[in-house]
């Protein structure tokens, strides 16, 4: 139990730190948010918890493929936000991500990469 609490505290501290930096500097906050912090933490936790190498490498491999369809959201959100406000833009961005994910998974399936 103490290990899980430690993981939560470290992970939460990083998320809070990124949001605090973003309040002060748009660019630096975006740079920190664009880093794969969650993935690095997950890989670290998997390694520390002595998971097999195949589990760790598969996590990194699939993370790459799952990131690609999220990219259109980052282009659409600023446009949608200025026209519809925060919550509608966030919802529409989530919908764009889901549609992009399904289309992307369908497009790469012939190459032997199964995301769904």
Secondary structure, DSSP 8 states (H G I E B T S, - for coil): -HHHHHHHHHHHHHHHHHHHHHHH-HHHHHHHHHS-HHHHHHHHHHHHTT--HHHHHHHHHHHHHHHHTTHHHHHHHHHHHHHH-HHHHHHHHHHHHHHHHHHHHHHHHTTT----
